[in-house]
Amino acid sequence: KQWYQRRVRGHSPHIVTSSVIVDMFPVHFSSRMLDDTCAALSLIDVEGLTSRDEASEQLVKQIPSQAERNFILSNLVRTKTGWKWRINLPVISDHVSNIRGYPQGT
């Protein structure tokens, strides 16, 4: 299987320490799953959290699947003073319809 091979092209591949590959499927999703997920994450009191498990418990009703909660909560990171979202949740929440959609004709 060749899918796992990685190649770096350019004049300095030895200095690459990490990369992100993003693949977007060009269709409009009518599902409100992203909207509902953002709404649920916005309800978490990040400043008052003591653990990621506590955040997971706060999401049980909205996101019953522990695997999904664990995946989503991988964006919750510990700081010196507590916890914060790695993602820009307010911007994602404000623009979820643009993220969920895909421009026609592109």
All heavy atoms as an XYZ file, in Angstrom:
853
protein
N       0.848     -1.188      0.000
C       0.000      0.000      0.000
C       0.888      1.244      0.000
O       1.765      1.392      0.826
C      -0.914      0.007      1.205
C      -1.916     -1.128      1.188
C      -2.853     -1.042      2.372
C      -3.843     -2.183      2.272
N      -4.786     -2.183      3.369
N       0.613      2.131     -0.907
C       1.440      3.315     -1.082
C       0.897      4.560     -0.372
O       1.555      5.566     -0.335
C       1.580      3.620     -2.584
C       2.242      2.516     -3.369
C       3.712      2.406     -3.046
O       4.378      3.395     -2.800
N       4.228      1.190     -3.013
N      -0.314      4.507      0.184
C      -0.961      5.699      0.735
C      -0.199      6.343      1.877
O      -0.346      7.518      2.155
C      -2.379      5.389      1.173
C      -2.458      4.406      2.299
C      -2.550      3.058      2.187
C      -2.424      4.685      3.695
N      -2.588      2.478      3.428
C      -2.511      3.445      4.375
C      -2.335      5.859      4.439
C      -2.502      3.360      5.751
C      -2.332      5.760      5.818
C      -2.414      4.526      6.452
N       0.648      5.618      2.558
C       1.333      6.157      3.722
C       2.671      6.798      3.384
O       3.316      7.371      4.246
C       1.539      5.065      4.772
C       2.346      3.889      4.264
C       3.727      3.918      4.303
C       1.707      2.784      3.736
C       4.457      2.851      3.809
C       2.432      1.717      3.254
C       3.804      1.755      3.296
O       4.527      0.713      2.818
N       3.104      6.717      2.146
C       4.392      7.306      1.798
C       4.307      8.826      1.841
O       3.309      9.431      1.487
C       4.831      6.856      0.410
C       5.282      5.429      0.386
C       5.847      5.047     -0.970
O       5.476      5.610     -1.974
N       6.755      4.090     -0.954
N       5.400      9.433      2.257
C       5.479     10.887      2.342
C       6.654     11.359      1.504
O       7.715     10.766      1.521
C       5.675     11.330      3.791
C       4.551     10.893      4.687
C       4.913     11.011      6.154
N       6.064     10.241      6.584
C       6.055      8.952      6.890
N       4.974      8.249      6.754
N       7.137      8.339      7.312
N       6.453     12.438      0.807
C       7.539     13.032      0.040
C       7.509     14.533      0.263
O       6.448     15.140      0.279
C       7.380     12.728     -1.437
C       7.706     11.304     -1.796
C       7.793     11.156     -3.308
N       8.340      9.902     -3.701
C       7.712      8.734     -3.675
N       6.483      8.690     -3.207
N       8.282      7.631     -4.085
N       8.667     15.100      0.415
C       8.785     16.548      0.547
C       9.614     17.026     -0.632
O      10.697     16.517     -0.890
C       9.480     16.937      1.881
C       9.653     18.434      1.964
C       8.667     16.423      3.062
N       9.081     17.983     -1.346
C       9.809     18.534     -2.485
C      10.171     19.976     -2.182
O       9.440     20.694     -1.544
C       8.959     18.459     -3.745
C       8.669     17.036     -4.142
C       7.934     16.995     -5.457
N       7.547     15.637     -5.710
C       8.096     14.875     -6.628
N       9.044     15.357     -7.395
N       7.686     13.640     -6.803
N      11.290     20.367     -2.666
C      11.756     21.724     -2.450
C      13.252     21.711     -2.238
O      13.895     20.669     -2.289
N      13.804     22.875     -1.994
C      15.263     22.946     -1.884
C      15.780     22.659     -0.483
O      16.965     22.446     -0.299
C      15.775     24.308     -2.377
C      15.225     25.472     -1.595
N      15.739     25.868     -0.401
C      14.187     26.292     -1.862
C      15.057     26.893      0.050
N      14.111     27.181     -0.821
N      14.897     22.594      0.537
C      15.357     22.347      1.907
C      14.441     21.387      2.662
O      13.965     21.705      3.747
C      15.449     23.675      2.675
O      16.289     24.588      2.029
N      14.212     20.183      2.138
C      13.278     19.282      2.834
C      13.774     18.842      4.206
O      12.982     18.458      5.055
C      13.160     18.084      1.890
C      14.366     18.145      1.042
C      14.745     19.592      0.930
N      15.050     18.934      4.446
C      15.585     18.494      5.734
C      15.199     19.419      6.890
O      15.314     19.039      8.044
C      17.114     18.380      5.648
C      17.790     19.683      5.345
N      17.809     20.222      4.072
C      18.427     20.559      6.145
C      18.458     21.376      4.108
N      18.837     21.604      5.352
N      14.699     20.626      6.600
C      14.326     21.538      7.686
C      12.836     21.475      8.030
O      12.380     22.146      8.935
C      14.729     22.996      7.380
C      13.982     23.528      6.165
C      16.218     23.120      7.207
C      14.184     25.019      5.941
N      12.071     20.657      7.321
C      10.645     20.511      7.610
C      10.485     19.698      8.885
O      10.969     18.583      8.984
C       9.908     19.826      6.443
C       8.442     19.590      6.807
C      10.016     20.659      5.177
N       9.805     20.277      9.886
C       9.589     19.562     11.142
C       8.180     19.018     11.256
O       7.935     18.091     12.012
C       9.873     20.469     12.354
O       9.021     21.612     12.279
C      11.331     20.896     12.378
N       7.234     19.607     10.526
C       5.871     19.099     10.542
C       5.120     19.695      9.366
O       5.563     20.665      8.753
C       5.165     19.444     11.848
O       4.998     20.837     11.959
N       3.976     19.102      9.067
C       3.132     19.627      7.996
C       1.689     19.253      8.299
O       1.414     18.360      9.094
C       3.560     19.071      6.634
O       3.327     17.690      6.584
N       0.775     19.958      7.660
C      -0.651     19.673      7.790
C      -1.205     19.495      6.386
O      -0.997     20.330      5.523
C      -1.391     20.826      8.497
C      -2.889     20.577      8.516
C      -0.855     21.019      9.888
N      -1.902     18.393      6.174
C      -2.536     18.133      4.892
C      -4.036     18.239      5.112
O      -4.594     17.570      5.978
C      -2.177     16.716      4.367
C      -0.678     16.473      4.375
C      -2.807     16.488      3.000
C       0.132     17.463      3.575
N      -4.686     19.082      4.347
C      -6.118     19.292      4.487
C      -6.796     18.855      3.204
O      -6.384     19.230      2.118
C      -6.436     20.782      4.775
C      -7.927     21.007      4.873
C      -5.727     21.235      6.030
N      -7.831     18.071      3.340
C      -8.587     17.591      2.191
C     -10.043     17.964      2.408
O     -10.655     17.552      3.388
C      -8.425     16.075      2.070
C      -9.096     15.527      0.816
O      -9.441     16.322     -0.078
O      -9.281     14.306      0.753
N     -10.585     18.757      1.538
C     -11.969     19.198      1.650
C     -12.781     18.544      0.544
O     -12.379     18.564     -0.608
C     -12.070     20.723      1.510
C     -11.288     21.495      2.552
S     -11.954     21.342      4.187
C     -13.468     22.236      4.020
N     -13.927     17.983      0.884
C     -14.802     17.375     -0.094
C     -15.733     18.454     -0.625
O     -16.443     19.101      0.156
C     -15.588     16.239      0.555
C     -16.304     15.378     -0.443
C     -15.581     14.567     -1.302
C     -17.672     15.386     -0.521
C     -16.228     13.775     -2.221
C     -18.323     14.591     -1.438
C     -17.599     13.783     -2.289
N     -15.750     18.708     -1.929
C     -16.489     19.856     -2.484
C     -17.992     19.642     -2.618
O     -18.527     19.550     -3.698
C     -15.844     20.032     -3.852
C     -15.428     18.657     -4.237
C     -15.016     17.997     -2.944
N     -18.669     19.545     -1.482
C     -20.126     19.448     -1.496
C     -20.682     20.286     -0.358
O     -19.986     20.579      0.611
C     -20.634     17.995     -1.341
C     -20.199     17.147     -2.517
C     -20.193     17.378     -0.047
N     -21.935     20.646     -0.467
C     -22.616     21.375      0.602
C     -23.237     20.359      1.557
O     -23.931     19.444      1.124
C     -23.713     22.270      0.018
C     -24.507     22.964      1.072
N     -24.041     24.081      1.714
C     -25.714     22.691      1.607
C     -24.935     24.463      2.603
N     -25.961     23.642      2.553
N     -22.969     20.502      2.831
C     -23.549     19.625      3.833
C     -24.723     20.342      4.485
O     -24.574     21.442      4.992
C     -22.524     19.262      4.908
C     -21.434     18.381      4.400
C     -20.228     18.920      3.996
C     -21.616     17.015      4.312
C     -19.218     18.111      3.526
C     -20.612     16.201      3.837
C     -19.411     16.744      3.440
N     -25.877     19.707      4.477
C     -27.044     20.331      5.090
C     -27.150     19.975      6.569
O     -27.951     20.541      7.286
C     -28.321     19.908      4.356
O     -28.460     18.500      4.411
N     -26.336     19.054      7.014
C     -26.385     18.613      8.404
C     -26.073     19.773      9.348
O     -25.213     20.601      9.065
C     -25.364     17.497      8.631
O     -25.225     17.235     10.001
N     -26.748     19.769     10.470
C     -26.504     20.800     11.485
C     -25.506     20.299     12.523
O     -25.348     20.907     13.562
C     -27.821     21.178     12.150
C     -28.826     21.723     11.168
C     -29.428     23.047     11.465
N     -29.137     23.662     12.706
C     -28.665     24.915     12.820
N     -28.417     25.614     11.747
N     -28.450     25.441     13.997
N     -24.834     19.175     12.241
C     -23.921     18.597     13.212
C     -22.832     19.594     13.632
O     -22.561     19.744     14.820
C     -23.257     17.333     12.663
C     -22.394     16.629     13.700
S     -21.643     15.127     13.083
C     -20.298     15.783     12.138
N     -22.238     20.297     12.681
C     -21.193     21.259     13.024
C     -21.766     22.407     13.855
O     -21.158     22.836     14.832
C     -20.511     21.791     11.764
C     -19.356     22.760     11.979
C     -18.256     22.146     12.846
C     -18.779     23.207     10.643
N     -22.950     22.870     13.495
C     -23.613     23.941     14.263
C     -23.849     23.490     15.708
O     -23.554     24.222     16.655
C     -24.965     24.302     13.639
C     -24.876     24.623     12.168
O     -24.602     23.703     11.387
O     -25.098     25.784     11.816
N     -24.380     22.272     15.845
C     -24.694     21.743     17.172
C     -23.428     21.507     17.992
O     -23.406     21.751     19.202
C     -25.494     20.449     17.051
C     -26.862     20.662     16.416
O     -27.336     21.819     16.378
O     -27.447     19.665     15.955
N     -22.380     21.037     17.341
C     -21.118     20.805     18.040
C     -20.532     22.117     18.541
O     -20.093     22.207     19.693
C     -20.113     20.075     17.131
O     -20.666     18.814     16.739
C     -18.787     19.851     17.832
N     -20.523     23.134     17.698
C     -20.005     24.439     18.115
C     -20.815     25.011     19.272
O     -20.254     25.565     20.218
C     -20.003     25.417     16.940
S     -18.723     25.103     15.723
N     -22.124     24.856     19.202
C     -22.988     25.337     20.287
C     -22.667     24.607     21.585
O     -22.573     25.234     22.656
C     -24.455     25.160     19.914
N     -22.475     23.297     21.507
C     -22.151     22.516     22.709
C     -20.801     22.932     23.283
O     -20.657     23.103     24.500
C     -22.152     21.023     22.374
N     -19.813     23.127     22.432
C     -18.480     23.521     22.909
C     -18.509     24.905     23.536
O     -17.774     25.175     24.492
C     -17.464     23.478     21.764
C     -17.207     22.115     21.139
C     -16.162     22.223     20.026
C     -16.774     21.102     22.178
N     -19.346     25.765     23.005
C     -19.454     27.128     23.550
C     -20.027     27.143     24.963
O     -19.818     28.100     25.712
C     -20.322     27.996     22.639
O     -19.712     28.137     21.381
N     -20.760     26.085     25.346
C     -21.347     26.011     26.680
C     -20.353     25.570     27.755
O     -20.616     25.721     28.945
C     -22.539     25.050     26.673
C     -23.733     25.468     25.825
C     -24.779     24.361     25.808
C     -24.327     26.776     26.346
N     -19.221     25.030     27.336
C     -18.235     24.565     28.309
C     -17.568     25.759     28.975
O     -17.110     26.688     28.305
C     -17.164     23.671     27.638
C     -17.807     22.391     27.135
C     -16.024     23.357     28.599
C     -16.858     21.500     26.361
N     -17.511     25.738     30.283
C     -16.834     26.777     31.055
C     -15.341     26.454     31.081
O     -14.838     25.834     32.016
C     -17.400     26.835     32.470
C     -16.681     27.848     33.347
O     -16.002     28.745     32.802
O     -16.806     27.733     34.580
N     -14.642     26.848     30.017
C     -13.222     26.497     29.864
C     -12.384     27.050     31.011
O     -11.485     26.376     31.518
C     -12.684     26.985     28.493
C     -11.209     26.700     28.345
C     -13.458     26.325     27.369
N     -12.691     28.259     31.461
C     -11.894     28.875     32.525
C     -12.054     28.143     33.854
O     -11.162     28.168     34.691
C     -12.255     30.354     32.664
C     -11.853     31.179     31.445
C     -12.227     32.646     31.593
O     -12.625     33.057     32.702
O     -12.113     33.366     30.595
N     -13.180     27.473     34.047
C     -13.411     26.772     35.303
C     -13.061     25.291     35.276
O     -13.236     24.603     36.278
N     -12.573     24.800     34.149
C     -12.263     23.370     34.028
C     -11.084     22.963     34.899
O     -10.129     23.723     35.064
C     -11.906     23.016     32.580
C     -13.022     22.902     31.575
C     -12.456     22.564     30.200
C     -14.046     21.862     32.000
N     -11.177     21.756     35.411
C     -10.039     21.191     36.137
C      -9.408     20.036     35.377
O      -8.288     19.642     35.672
C     -10.475     20.697     37.537
O     -11.513     19.733     37.376
C     -10.963     21.859     38.388
N     -10.149     19.485     34.389
C      -9.610     18.373     33.608
C     -10.353     18.242     32.283
O     -11.472     18.754     32.137
C      -9.727     17.058     34.379
O     -11.085     16.683     34.486
N      -9.760     17.533     31.337
C     -10.422     17.233     30.069
C     -11.610     16.301     30.321
O     -12.628     16.387     29.636
C      -9.426     16.625     29.089
C     -10.015     16.455     27.701
C      -9.014     15.960     26.684
N      -8.237     17.087     26.187
C      -6.918     17.175     26.281
N      -6.223     16.219     26.828
N      -6.275     18.224     25.803
N     -11.485     15.408     31.307
C     -12.606     14.519     31.650
C     -13.831     15.321     32.083
O     -14.965     14.951     31.773
C     -12.208     13.543     32.758
C     -11.269     12.458     32.271
O     -11.214     12.207     31.046
O     -10.592     11.853     33.120
N     -13.610     16.397     32.804
C     -14.720     17.260     33.223
C     -15.407     17.870     32.002
O     -16.640     17.918     31.936
C     -14.199     18.363     34.145
C     -15.282     19.256     34.692
C     -14.732     20.369     35.579
O     -13.550     20.304     35.987
O     -15.492     21.301     35.855
N     -14.631     18.302     31.024
C     -15.201     18.844     29.790
C     -15.997     17.764     29.065
O     -17.090     18.015     28.548
C     -14.105     19.403     28.892
N     -15.469     16.549     29.045
C     -16.153     15.437     28.404
C     -17.502     15.177     29.062
O     -18.508     14.960     28.379
C     -15.276     14.184     28.449
O     -15.905     13.107     27.807
N     -17.538     15.216     30.384
C     -18.801     15.010     31.110
C     -19.816     16.100     30.768
O     -21.013     15.822     30.692
C     -18.543     14.980     32.615
C     -17.909     13.696     33.086
C     -18.771     12.477     32.812
O     -19.998     12.531     33.041
O     -18.220     11.469     32.341
N     -19.347     17.321     30.554
C     -20.253     18.412     30.202
C     -20.855     18.217     28.810
O     -21.900     18.780     28.498
C     -19.528     19.756     30.267
C     -19.156     20.191     31.665
C     -18.465     21.542     31.704
O     -18.683     22.399     30.852
N     -17.610     21.733     32.704
N     -20.206     17.414     27.963
C     -20.670     17.207     26.593
C     -21.470     15.920     26.384
O     -21.956     15.674     25.283
C     -19.464     17.176     25.641
C     -18.727     18.478     25.416
C     -17.495     18.240     24.562
C     -19.639     19.499     24.757
N     -21.604     15.091     27.415
C     -22.225     13.774     27.254
C     -23.612     13.850     26.621
O     -23.930     13.066     25.728
C     -22.280     13.023     28.601
C     -23.191     11.811     28.516
C     -20.899     12.602     29.029
N     -24.438     14.791     27.035
C     -25.801     14.876     26.500
C     -25.815     15.301     25.037
O     -26.605     14.804     24.247
C     -26.650     15.834     27.333
C     -26.987     15.301     28.702
C     -27.845     16.273     29.469
C     -28.116     15.711     30.867
N     -28.857     16.658     31.699
N     -24.950     16.230     24.671
C     -24.922     16.734     23.302
C     -24.157     15.798     22.355
O     -24.483     15.688     21.185
C     -24.281     18.127     23.227
C     -25.054     19.202     23.940
C     -24.633     19.328     25.407
O     -23.898     18.513     25.949
N     -25.119     20.375     26.047
N     -23.110     15.146     22.866
C     -22.271     14.264     22.054
C     -22.120     12.947     22.813
O     -21.176     12.776     23.593
C     -20.899     14.913     21.762
C     -21.087     16.294     21.133
C     -20.054     14.008     20.859
C     -19.820     17.120     21.034
N     -23.045     12.012     22.629
C     -23.030     10.765     23.405
C     -21.820      9.871     23.154
O     -21.380      9.160     24.044
C     -24.311     10.052     22.963
C     -25.155     11.072     22.309
C     -24.225     12.114     21.778
N     -21.249      9.917     21.957
C     -20.132      9.048     21.616
C     -18.839      9.517     22.285
O     -18.364     10.629     22.031
C     -19.930      9.010     20.097
O     -18.683      8.444     19.773
N     -18.269      8.662     23.123
C     -17.018      9.017     23.793
C     -15.892      9.222     22.790
O     -15.059     10.115     22.954
C     -16.623      7.960     24.815
C     -15.367      8.346     25.576
C     -15.017      7.367     26.675
O     -15.739      6.418     26.943
N     -13.900      7.603     27.324
N     -15.865      8.422     21.734
C     -14.819      8.569     20.710
C     -14.900      9.942     20.050
O     -13.869     10.599     19.840
C     -14.945      7.463     19.667
N     -16.111     10.396     19.734
C     -16.279     11.724     19.137
C     -15.877     12.814     20.116
O     -15.229     13.790     19.735
C     -17.718     11.929     18.674
C     -18.077     11.122     17.451
C     -19.518     11.337     17.025
O     -20.025     12.473     17.129
O     -20.144     10.352     16.590
N     -16.284     12.666     21.375
C     -15.906     13.671     22.389
C     -14.389     13.732     22.524
O     -13.809     14.821     22.583
C     -16.547     13.360     23.743
C     -18.019     13.646     23.805
C     -18.550     13.647     25.231
N     -18.092     12.563     26.067
C     -18.662     11.362     26.146
N     -19.732     11.100     25.420
N     -18.187     10.435     26.967
N     -13.737     12.581     22.575
C     -12.278     12.560     22.703
C     -11.621     13.252     21.521
O     -10.652     13.997     21.695
C     -11.762     11.123     22.825
C     -12.112     10.503     24.153
O     -12.482     11.184     25.104
N     -12.002      9.185     24.221
N     -12.136     12.987     20.322
C     -11.581     13.632     19.129
C     -11.752     15.150     19.201
O     -10.804     15.900     19.003
C     -12.249     13.074     17.869
C     -11.827     13.768     16.617
C     -10.562     13.562     16.096
C     -12.689     14.633     15.963
C     -10.160     14.217     14.932
C     -12.303     15.283     14.804
C     -11.033     15.073     14.288
N     -12.959     15.591     19.514
C     -13.240     17.028     19.591
C     -12.419     17.683     20.703
O     -11.851     18.755     20.522
C     -14.741     17.272     19.804
C     -15.505     16.860     18.533
C     -15.027     18.718     20.176
C     -16.994     16.768     18.706
N     -12.331     17.006     21.840
C     -11.618     17.586     22.981
C     -10.102     17.539     22.828
O      -9.383     18.092     23.660
C     -12.057     16.915     24.278
C     -13.495     17.233     24.692
C     -13.898     16.416     25.907
C     -13.675     18.723     24.941
N      -9.615     16.939     21.756
C      -8.176     17.033     21.490
C      -7.799     18.475     21.158
O      -6.624     18.841     21.167
C      -7.762     16.085     20.357
O      -8.313     16.497     19.122
N      -8.796     19.320     20.889
C      -8.573     20.742     20.654
C      -8.595     21.568     21.930
O      -8.487     22.786     21.884
C      -9.628     21.282     19.684
C      -9.385     20.802     18.291
O      -8.414     21.178     17.662
N     -10.259     19.931     17.813
N      -8.759     20.915     23.052
C      -8.724     21.573     24.358
C      -7.334     21.337     24.951
O      -6.937     20.202     25.164
C      -9.812     20.978     25.253
C     -10.053     21.641     26.594
C     -10.518     23.078     26.420
C     -11.084     20.844     27.376
N      -6.594     22.407     25.170
C      -5.208     22.258     25.618
C      -4.995     22.928     26.972
O      -5.600     23.947     27.288
C      -4.209     22.821     24.583
C      -4.238     22.006     23.309
C      -4.483     24.277     24.274
N      -4.119     22.323     27.745
C      -3.790     22.857     29.065
C      -2.757     23.990     28.897
O      -1.819     23.874     28.130
C      -3.218     21.763     29.953
C      -3.006     22.217     31.394
C      -2.331     21.146     32.234
N      -3.069     19.913     32.315
C      -3.949     19.619     33.278
N      -4.191     20.493     34.218
N      -4.562     18.463     33.292
N      -2.972     25.053     29.639
C      -2.016     26.168     29.674
C      -1.451     26.258     31.090
O      -1.837     25.481     31.972
C      -2.708     27.500     29.321
O      -3.639     27.833     30.353
C      -3.424     27.422     27.980
N      -0.586     27.200     31.322
C      -0.028     27.393     32.667
C      -1.097     27.792     33.666
O      -0.986     27.515     34.851
C       1.073     28.451     32.640
C       2.304     28.008     31.908
C       3.353     29.100     31.898
C       4.571     28.638     31.127
N       5.614     29.657     31.077
N      -2.161     28.433     33.159
C      -3.204     28.935     34.058
C      -4.516     28.166     33.985
O      -5.464     28.505     34.680
C      -3.491     30.423     33.758
O      -3.913     30.535     32.392
C      -2.259     31.274     33.991
N      -4.610     27.156     33.152
C      -5.854     26.399     33.037
C      -5.986     25.710     31.695
O      -5.105     24.981     31.277
N      -7.087     25.978     31.000
C      -7.392     25.347     29.723
C      -7.810     26.386     28.711
O      -8.310     27.459     29.062
C      -8.530     24.338     29.903
C      -8.169     23.190     30.772
C      -8.270     23.135     32.132
C      -7.614     21.949     30.368
N      -7.819     21.927     32.584
C      -7.418     21.170     31.516
C      -7.275     21.398     29.131
C      -6.894     19.885     31.474
C      -6.762     20.116     29.086
C      -6.578     19.379     30.241
N      -7.613     26.067     27.414
C      -8.080     26.937     26.336
C      -8.313     26.085     25.097
O      -7.807     24.963     24.990
C      -7.081     28.047     26.026
C      -5.818     27.569     25.339
C      -4.967     28.729     24.905
C      -3.836     28.208     24.008
N      -3.186     29.272     23.308
N      -9.102     26.636     24.182
C      -9.329     25.973     22.907
C      -8.156     26.242     21.982
O      -7.709     27.381     21.867
C     -10.622     26.454     22.246
C     -11.847     25.983     22.964
C     -12.728     26.757     23.652
C     -12.311     24.638     23.066
N     -13.709     25.965     24.185
C     -13.484     24.656     23.844
C     -11.842     23.411     22.593
C     -14.197     23.507     24.143
C     -12.561     22.265     22.895
C     -13.722     22.322     23.651
N      -7.652     25.228     21.324
C      -6.613     25.381     20.312
C      -7.218     26.030     19.072
O      -6.551     26.757     18.353
C      -6.026     24.010     19.965
C      -4.958     24.051     18.899
C      -4.401     22.672     18.603
N      -3.699     22.160     19.770
C      -3.784     20.908     20.217
N      -4.547     20.035     19.603
N      -3.117     20.512     21.276
N      -8.488     25.748     18.831
C      -9.195     26.304     17.681
C      -9.783     27.655     18.059
O      -9.968     27.950     19.240
C     -10.320     25.352     17.216
C     -11.294     25.074     18.365
C      -9.730     24.066     16.658
C     -12.523     24.277     17.990
N     -10.081     28.465     17.054
C     -10.719     29.757     17.300
C     -12.234     29.531     17.256
O     -12.895     29.778     16.250
C     -10.276     30.772     16.253
C     -10.680     32.177     16.623
O     -11.625     32.383     17.374
N      -9.969     33.149     16.091
N     -12.772     29.010     18.354
C     -14.177     28.615     18.422
C     -15.147     29.754     18.100
O     -16.108     29.531     17.350
C     -14.491     27.995     19.786
C     -15.868     27.401     19.959
C     -16.163     26.334     18.910
C     -16.024     26.838     21.359
N     -14.938     30.970     18.584
C     -15.888     32.038     18.238
C     -15.957     32.308     16.729
O     -17.047     32.499     16.179
C     -15.358     33.268     18.986
C     -14.568     32.706     20.114
C     -13.959     31.433     19.588
N     -14.834     32.287     16.050
C     -14.827     32.541     14.602
C     -15.479     31.372     13.859
O     -16.275     31.570     12.945
C     -13.387     32.791     14.084
C     -13.344     32.815     12.565
C     -12.856     34.098     14.648
N     -15.153     30.150     14.260
C     -15.771     28.986     13.621
C     -17.283     29.026     13.827
O     -18.049     28.811     12.886
C     -15.169     27.677     14.167
C     -13.707     27.562     13.729
C     -15.977     26.473     13.694
C     -12.958     26.422     14.378
N     -17.723     29.320     15.042
C     -19.160     29.391     15.335
C     -19.852     30.468     14.513
O     -20.954     30.262     13.999
C     -19.385     29.656     16.823
O     -18.908     28.582     17.588
N     -19.195     31.619     14.368
C     -19.784     32.730     13.612
C     -19.877     32.439     12.115
O     -20.725     33.003     11.423
C     -18.987     34.016     13.820
C     -19.172     34.603     15.206
O     -20.106     34.178     15.919
O     -18.367     35.477     15.590
N     -18.999     31.585     11.608
C     -18.933     31.342     10.166
C     -19.225     29.900      9.790
O     -18.832     29.438      8.719
C     -17.561     31.763      9.639
C     -17.298     33.223      9.826
N     -17.833     34.179      9.008
C     -16.596     33.878     10.782
C     -17.454     35.378      9.432
N     -16.707     35.221     10.510
N     -19.933     29.195     10.651
C     -20.187     27.774     10.424
C     -20.940     27.518      9.117
O     -20.685     26.527      8.439
C     -20.886     27.135     11.643
C     -22.324     27.569     11.753
C     -20.781     25.629     11.593
N     -21.831     28.413      8.731
C     -22.572     28.201      7.483
C     -21.642     28.270      6.278
O     -21.843     27.557      5.290
C     -23.717     29.202      7.338
O     -23.212     30.512      7.261
N     -20.612     29.104      6.345
C     -19.636     29.176      5.256
C     -18.728     27.947      5.245
O     -18.325     27.467      4.193
C     -18.776     30.428      5.372
C     -19.574     31.689      5.180
O     -20.552     31.709      4.455
N     -19.165     32.749      5.849
N     -18.403     27.446      6.423
C     -17.549     26.268      6.527
C     -18.311     25.034      6.056
O     -17.781     24.201      5.327
C     -17.071     26.074      7.985
C     -16.183     27.242      8.390
C     -16.346     24.743      8.142
C     -15.916     27.315      9.875
N     -19.565     24.933      6.458
C     -20.395     23.788      6.103
C     -20.706     23.776      4.610
O     -20.822     22.730      4.004
C     -21.702     23.834      6.897
C     -22.556     22.632      6.728
C     -23.826     22.619      7.583
N     -24.142     23.764      8.390
C     -24.973     24.742      8.003
N     -25.551     24.717      6.848
N     -25.231     25.741      8.817
N     -20.822     24.934      4.010
C     -21.181     25.025      2.609
C     -19.975     24.949      1.687
O     -18.838     24.937      2.112
N     -20.262     24.888      0.419
C     -19.224     24.894     -0.600
C     -19.755     25.714     -1.756
O     -20.865     25.475     -2.238
C     -18.906     23.463     -1.053
C     -17.644     23.388     -1.863
C     -16.406     23.292     -1.234
C     -17.674     23.432     -3.243
C     -15.242     23.237     -1.958
C     -16.503     23.372     -3.973
C     -15.297     23.279     -3.335
O     -14.133     23.222     -4.049
N     -18.992     26.711     -2.179
C     -19.500     27.593     -3.267
C     -19.838     26.808     -4.525
O     -19.056     25.972     -4.951
C     -18.354     28.557     -3.524
C     -17.426     28.414     -2.360
C     -17.668     27.063     -1.763
N     -20.968     27.069     -5.073
C     -21.364     26.422     -6.328
C     -20.504     26.929     -7.485
O     -20.141     28.085     -7.522
C     -22.843     26.698     -6.631
C     -23.789     26.134     -5.614
C     -23.725     24.624     -5.534
O     -23.579     23.946     -6.531
N     -23.811     24.082     -4.332
N     -20.163     26.046     -8.392
C     -19.404     26.437     -9.572
C     -17.914     26.520     -9.386
O     -17.213     26.986    -10.250
N     -17.393     26.092     -8.221
C     -15.939     26.137     -8.035
C     -15.354     24.754     -8.070
O     -16.022     23.773     -7.988
C     -15.560     26.796     -6.709
O     -16.176     26.089     -5.640
C     -15.945     28.244     -6.678
